Amino acid sequence: MGLKPTCKEVHRLVSEGLDRDLSLVERWRMRLHLMVCDACGAFSKQMDLLRRAMQQLTIPDDAGQEPDEK
């Protein structure tokens, strides 16, 4: 693990950051990379948009239940 992470590593960190708290070193390395890499910055923004959209999604109470048979 070098000081400058690769785009592949940053994509992994962005994704993992949605599921767990990143360490201070992971966050620092990722943020430094995002400051200089427009492609990874766009990926990070897209992932954030997807996360927020999923949080707002509502699932009907009867989802996954079999319809009543008559």
Backbone torsions as a table, in degrees:
resi	resn	phi	psi	omega
1	MET	NA	105.9	178.8
2	GLY	-83.9	177.6	179.7
3	LEU	-67.7	-38.6	-178.5
4	LYS	-100.2	110.0	-179.4
5	PRO	-74.4	155.9	176.1
6	THR	-81.2	165.3	176.5
7	CYS	-59.4	-39.5	179.5
8	LYS	-60.3	-43.5	179.4
9	GLU	-66.4	-39.4	179.6
10	VAL	-65.9	-40.1	176.8
11	HIS	-60.1	-41.5	178.0
12	ARG	-63.2	-44.2	-179.5
13	LEU	-65.6	-40.0	178.0
14	VAL	-60.6	-46.0	-179.7
15	SER	-65.5	-46.0	179.9
16	GLU	-65.0	-31.9	179.6
17	GLY	-64.6	-17.6	176.0
18	LEU	-77.1	-24.2	-175.4
19	ASP	-105.6	-20.9	-177.3
20	ARG	-150.1	163.9	174.9
21	ASP	-78.0	126.5	177.3
22	LEU	-77.7	152.2	177.1
23	SER	-69.5	165.2	178.9
24	LEU	-58.4	-43.1	-179.9
25	VAL	-65.5	-42.5	178.3
26	GLU	-61.5	-45.6	179.6
27	ARG	-63.2	-42.0	-178.6
28	TRP	-63.2	-47.7	-179.7
29	ARG	-63.8	-42.6	-179.0
30	MET	-64.3	-46.5	-178.7
31	ARG	-62.9	-39.1	177.3
32	LEU	-61.8	-43.1	179.8
33	HIS	-65.5	-42.9	-178.7
34	LEU	-63.7	-26.0	178.6
35	MET	-69.3	-25.9	-175.0
36	VAL	-114.0	-9.6	-176.1
37	CYS	-116.5	105.8	-178.8
38	ASP	-63.8	-37.4	-178.5
39	ALA	-64.0	-44.9	179.4
40	CYS	-70.1	-32.6	175.6
41	GLY	-63.0	-41.8	177.9
42	ALA	-65.0	-41.6	178.1
43	PHE	-60.9	-44.2	-179.7
44	SER	-62.1	-41.7	178.6
45	LYS	-66.0	-38.6	178.3
46	GLN	-64.8	-42.2	179.1
47	MET	-64.8	-38.6	177.8
48	ASP	-65.1	-40.9	177.4
49	LEU	-61.5	-45.1	178.0
50	LEU	-62.4	-41.5	179.4
51	ARG	-61.2	-46.9	-179.8
52	ARG	-65.4	-37.8	178.5
53	ALA	-64.9	-41.8	179.4
54	MET	-67.0	-33.7	178.2
55	GLN	-66.8	-29.4	-178.8
56	GLN	-87.5	-10.8	-178.8
57	LEU	-67.5	132.1	175.8
58	THR	-111.3	140.5	-179.4
59	ILE	-109.9	128.2	179.4
60	PRO	-58.3	149.8	-178.5
61	ASP	-60.6	-30.3	-176.2
62	ASP	-94.6	15.3	-179.9
63	ALA	-64.8	134.4	175.8
64	GLY	82.5	0.2	178.6
65	GLN	-94.0	148.9	177.3
66	GLU	-71.7	140.9	176.0
67	PRO	-65.0	149.2	178.9
68	ASP	-64.9	133.2	177.7
69	GLU	-93.5	138.5	-179.8
70	LYS	-111.4	NA	NA
